[in-house]
Amino acid sequence: MNSFSYTRANEVDTAVREVTQDKAAKFIAGGTNILDLMKENVERPDRLVDITRLPLQQVEPNAAGGLRLGALVTNADTAYHPEVVERYPLLSKTILAGASAQLRNMATDGGNLFQRTRCYYFYDTATPCNKREPGSGCSAITGFNRIHAILGTSEQCIATHPSDMCVALAALGAVVNVKGPEGERQIEFEDFHRLPGNEPQYDNTVKAGEIVTSIDLPAEGFAKNYTYLKLRDRASYAFALVSVAVGLDLEGDTVREARVALGGVAHKPWRKPEAEALLKGQKATKENFRKVADALLQGAKGFGSNTFKIELAHRAIVRALVMATEMKKK
């Protein structure tokens, strides 16, 4: 057993100070991911700073006319919150598509952003993994890589980001609020997670000592025409092979605005505004949807066992767009 110390923080500034002073310390809230990582010796923090008592458990309006989710609001409370269900059903649906009810009751919105990859080799400390040990190599590239990335990969890493919730947040264009030793700042969701590049050990752009305090949702939640399509090996409690979050603003059969984000295909939720722009002012047809799929998947590359994901993703994008369009007819 690896020994570690435990500290409970009651204020945000205290939590930031505790982690800033001890570089081997980690925040813990619901603990649904970090405890697994500790059990597998993937992460071995010297100290855990319990942040469950911080005043970050509110869901309230934000200045932009949207909704602010406190970082410690649980996934379950978010999914079933009346304002989320009414204004952001896409977010509610993605949360309910992930994990089990028990995990959703424990997992927090802030913690969900920090989920680490479920790559087999990342969890197996007997194998090389650049994400776990930089410079050791990537076992997945020439190994069994059925669940791995087809977009945004590098020679250092082909791992995928596992979150369902984050795919919806990417599609919605959420903003993450953080606080650290240098004060408060905002991170656009598209800039929150990183592609692996030459430093796959870094999953996101959060700086040392910073803590997520809340997530801001925009005023527009695409509540009329949306869908989350999750393709996986079994019907429940499985991570996505490919997932697609879609939000559409339609005027008749014409698309005024489109949002499309992919999960299970890259080191971060995958979104390309230039691909979405192909639908603006266009008819909501399969032909136009295929053009969006082509643009989203431009440069996609398989590594053997996961090459099937390219065609699967293409079909999933078109299907999800059709599903979102047809909601108005029901």
Summary of the structure (lengths in Angstrom):
residues: 330
radius of gyration: 19.6
end to end distance: 55.8
largest distance: 61.6
contacts: 1133
relative contact order: 0.13
helix: 32%
strand: 23%
